[in-house]
Amino acid sequence: MVQMPETIRLDKNKSILHLEYAGQTYGLSAEYLRVHSPSAQVRGHGVGQEVLQTGKRLVTIVGLEMSGNYALKIVYSDGHDSGLYDWAYLHELATTQEAKWQAYEARLAQAGASRDV
């Protein structure tokens, strides 16, 4: 079971969330976190119902709220605030960031979509 990060810090531009695990620090962009939100709006309600998130390049984080001892709720500048990032999912996002980002960019290209619109 993955524990809560030792440190959770939002940069002053509100565009990068820094997470530290056992001395290893990860910087996750607001855009990356937003397009990988665990919410039903992004994941859908079942396999194959995922909704590709586009136009999120400039999104920022406007709020962070702890949800008990198991998750973090992130509020974004585009109004999105549903979905709880449990500690295991945040750790997964941090440690697999490169692969997940490449897969996201591939899905955008396949759909003829953009990070800007």
Secondary structure, 3 states (H helix, E strand, C coil): CCCCCCEEEECCCCCEEEEEECCEEEEEEHHHHHHCCCCHHHHCCCCCCCCCCCCCCCCCEEEEEEECCCEEEEEECCCCCCCEEEHHHHHHHHHCHHHHHHHHHHHHHHHCCCCCC
